[in-house]
């Protein structure tokens, strides 16, 4: 009876996650998949495809990150990219070809789809797989887990189970354990369990995985995703800078395209030339505005002088109807509360060219240039 109960428990556990790391996995750190070649850590041209070498020459400095995409990747301006290859090719582990698909056709929880972000500012490629999933045991907060210089995880602990030769299929959550752009750095442990009927092999895949930066870089290059996104971004930067209609527009373009502007001499020259032209145009525009303002002031000065020379009873002024004129003084019907008010003719203005204001019954002459 105890043996039967023990067998049932083993069968139940076989389909669940392993939650502890097997001892024999600790000795396999740094082991890579034997079924394919990767570029070496220094990125030597001999270890890269021709297209990767071309990108390295024309777009130097790009690299795939060992860390996952930050949670604010989209809001910080990184470009999302979705790749797809035939599901049968994915199931048998073929290398490609990867194809770029639109966001509408990116079904990330289906086999054959992968997602990453392009960070133009730092020329980095970040895998966008989740750190959560049915077969993911996690790494954050665990003492001694490898991290990058910013403290982000670069190694994760995954679990998958095989019962009687049947491996759990990919679950409905795209994560670091299901992505094709990771590689195992620890081997699984195997356990043989006796049941009521016969011995059954329960293979508990308790493994450490890391981002396969070489494979991720190659896929970004060979699919055309990196070159296409960079070219699109570059052309957009040219358009945004070249068509800026004001210095404010140009500053906005600089913020938007600073990731590429800071490292490209031709764009820098385009920006500087556009800035010089816009500053010159602004100076000319300011000069024209000043000329127009001076012309308007002169026009009003002439109108005021004509009004004061010809002012007479019955004419309207800026402070009301002129009741009478006696030498240099005119009596006007001021606003309510003031009544009739004597003003110097030199203080009178035509209607609409000045405001009429009294404080405690005393007229306040407007501060204008005419």
PyMOL commands that set and color helices and strands:
alter all, ss='L'
color gray80, all
select helices_A, chain A and resi 2-14+23-28+45-47+50-58+87-91+103-105+213-222+225-242+247-261+265-310+345-347
alter helices_A, ss='H'
color red, helices_A
select strands_A, chain A and resi 63-68+79-84+99-101+113-119+124-127+156-163+166-167+182-184+189-194+199-211+316-317+320-326+329-333+340-344+357-359+362-364
alter strands_A, ss='S'
color yellow, strands_A
deselect
rebuild
show_as cartoon
